[in-house]
Amino acid sequence: MATLLRIDSSPLGENSISRRLTNEFVEQWKQLHPEGEVITRDLNTLDLRPIDAEWIGASYTPESARTARQKEVLSLSDKLVDELERADEYVLGVPMHNFFVPSTLKLWIDQVARAGKTFAYTAAGPNGLLKGKKATFIIASAGDYSPNTPRASMNFIEPYLRSVFGFIGVTDTAFVTAGGASAVSSGKTDRETFLKPHVESIRSVLKAA
Ligand SMILES: Cc1cc2nc3c(=O)[nH]c(=O)nc-3n(C[C@H](O)[C@H](O)[C@H](O)COP(=O)(O)O)c2cc1C
């Protein structure tokens, strides 16, 4: 049975562009996988905290040697890594916040980049352990950061996500970029007209899979 992990990070609920598009992805995915399971994670409802010395110490302590306290410290991380391992495919809604991913998404990444779980140090360097997975990132931003546009050099999100997911083994990635969303908030374009090409891109991503 195919399993999809959906991760949303926009705090804007119903008004969110990225959530509207991850929703679209899930609906289209379900049509292709009627028996499939969808795991849903809303990062705004999780108690995500910055990793600290205790967390780092626990994660680098061999599993068999961990104290009860260290196991407790890692319990959320274990749960989130388990979701990544269980799913075959991921879709992430990523609103641009101050030229980067939202802080909740960065905190989630810090919880799932785990030595011995999602990557391993080898003689040849770090090796990603999540194999055979595919990730689709749906990025929404007010401005347009497409290649060959004046703001292209400020597109830190796409290379970052490609790098960090590649680091944990997820190299099969697709990006749906809903840039220029300020046209909706300023009333220049209506929401559905803005969303239409991105809904089509999602169709193409799923068709290509
Ligand atoms: C706190 C905050 C910071 C933002 N920073 C940027 C930014 O750096 N560049 C940009 O183009 N848009 C920025 N925006 C606009 C959002 O990227 C845009 O509204 C997008 O639709 C957010 O996705 P969402 O609708 O799924 O929440 C920001 C919005 C918020 C609320």
The ligand as an SDF file (V2000), in Angstrom:
LIG
                    3D

 31 33  0  0  0  0  0  0  0  0999 V2000
    6.2180   36.4350    8.2640 C   0  0  0  0  0  0  0  0  0  0  0  0
    6.1810   36.4640    6.7630 C   0  0  0  0  0  0  0  0  0  0  0  0
    7.3700   36.6410    6.0540 C   0  0  0  0  0  0  0  0  0  0  0  0
    7.3420   36.6610    4.6530 C   0  0  0  0  0  0  0  0  0  0  0  0
    8.5110   36.7910    3.9870 N   0  0  0  0  0  0  0  0  0  0  0  0
    8.4890   36.8120    2.6290 C   0  0  0  0  0  0  0  0  0  0  0  0
    9.6880   36.9470    1.8860 C   0  0  0  0  0  0  0  0  0  0  0  0
   10.7940   37.0000    2.4180 O   0  0  0  0  0  0  0  0  0  0  0  0
    9.6120   36.9830    0.5420 N   0  0  0  0  0  0  0  0  0  0  0  0
    8.4060   36.8810   -0.1140 C   0  0  0  0  0  0  0  0  0  0  0  0
    8.3890   36.9140   -1.3410 O   0  0  0  0  0  0  0  0  0  0  0  0
    7.2660   36.7270    0.5640 N   0  0  0  0  0  0  0  0  0  0  0  0
    7.2740   36.6960    1.9000 C   0  0  0  0  0  0  0  0  0  0  0  0
    6.1050   36.5600    2.6020 N   0  0  0  0  0  0  0  0  0  0  0  0
    4.8550   36.3340    1.8570 C   0  0  0  0  0  0  0  0  0  0  0  0
    4.5040   34.8580    1.8240 C   0  0  0  0  0  0  0  0  0  0  0  0
    5.5740   34.0820    1.3210 O   0  0  0  0  0  0  0  0  0  0  0  0
    3.2540   34.6320    0.9800 C   0  0  0  0  0  0  0  0  0  0  0  0
    2.1910   35.2800    1.6330 O   0  0  0  0  0  0  0  0  0  0  0  0
    2.9180   33.1710    0.7750 C   0  0  0  0  0  0  0  0  0  0  0  0
    1.6540   33.0730    0.1730 O   0  0  0  0  0  0  0  0  0  0  0  0
    2.9530   32.4210    2.0840 C   0  0  0  0  0  0  0  0  0  0  0  0
    2.4870   31.0950    1.9180 O   0  0  0  0  0  0  0  0  0  0  0  0
    1.1140   30.6650    2.6240 P   0  0  0  0  0  0  0  0  0  0  0  0
    0.0440   31.4710    1.9340 O   0  0  0  0  0  0  0  0  0  0  0  0
    0.9970   29.2180    2.3470 O   0  0  0  0  0  0  0  0  0  0  0  0
    1.2250   30.9770    4.0760 O   0  0  0  0  0  0  0  0  0  0  0  0
    6.1150   36.5290    3.9730 C   0  0  0  0  0  0  0  0  0  0  0  0
    4.9340   36.3550    4.7080 C   0  0  0  0  0  0  0  0  0  0  0  0
    4.9540   36.3060    6.0830 C   0  0  0  0  0  0  0  0  0  0  0  0
    3.6760   36.1120    6.8390 C   0  0  0  0  0  0  0  0  0  0  0  0
  1  2  1  0
  2  3  1  0
  2 30  2  0
  3  4  2  0
  4  5  1  0
  4 28  1  0
  5  6  2  0
  6  7  1  0
  6 13  1  0
  7  8  2  0
  7  9  1  0
  9 10  1  0
 10 11  2  0
 10 12  1  0
 12 13  2  0
 13 14  1  0
 14 15  1  0
 14 28  1  0
 15 16  1  0
 16 17  1  0
 16 18  1  0
 18 19  1  0
 18 20  1  0
 20 21  1  0
 20 22  1  0
 22 23  1  0
 23 24  1  0
 24 25  2  0
 24 26  1  0
 24 27  1  0
 28 29  2  0
 29 30  1  0
 30 31  1  0
M  END
$$$$
